[in-house]
């Protein structure tokens, strides 16, 4: 019976070898694998979802050269769920939706926890931590989990993209019999619309530069604009 890569006796050595070749930490190689595995697991469970943000741009569209360890995701909301209402009942219903999603998730090798530290006070976002047993000691700059950043912002128009990982690609090239846990046809928000959304965020935040945490928000949006514009259209003439 084939196994998952993370179940192989030489999985750690594989992550270390690829890390040395690519001049990145083995932890990054390992987590790149788990991001793919988690998306595959969600598909196997029958979830309908769409992606936007860094993971969509880097692993889906391959539009930016940046490792993204969290997943900005939109699950199909339950019927009748008010996505924007600010009444107490609306907010509580959205929190209950996030709780229900966490309870439904089952992925081999993953421990699921509801992560309320990511929650927005008005339930516009909700967090779910997908925790895995790492072969390496943790680092403060890299989370020991894949964080699902669940929300209801627009993710259309989108296109289906396949998600793989460095570890799986190398293993398949070596003709090792493992479970193929690539996530196929994941709906990813079109990058040009990400550019538009980030531009709007920058425009809104620019009036408040230097006040509170606005500086960080504006800087992040501007970085996103720069990365997307130079990567996606630099060869378009």
C-alpha angles and dihedrals in degrees: 000000000000118000135210115263091247089059095055119107091231097045093111092051090050092053091047094049093050091045091055092047094049095037093237132117115277085233089065092051089049094049092046085060093049093050089057092043092051093052090048090050092052090052092049089053090055100249118157110217146150131209137219134163131050099333091050092049097043105035100022107037093017083219099137131037098229134112112238115193100184130063120230100205141173118203121200103267121235116260113279096014110147105224099190108023116123100202114117091248091053093050093047091049091055092049088050089052091055090047091051093050091052092050093051097051116103119168126165111254093011131111111205123214131172106240108206093173087082095048120117115228091241093045094248087134134026132187132223121183119214104197126196136183106256124209090217140061112266123256123210092233094054123059117230089227144045108255118211107210099200121196144138103241115132118285098173137134092047141154132213115259132179119235121210134157138229091246096051094045091053092046094050091047088056090053092239112162104241135142109276101229099171113143107236129208096356109180108242126189111250110260095226089062090049086056090053093047093049090048090055091048090050092049092051095045096044092076090061102041111155096018116116112311094335092104091062093047093050092046092051092049092048090051089051092051092049095046095047096043095048096042102042101040106023091103097040094089 
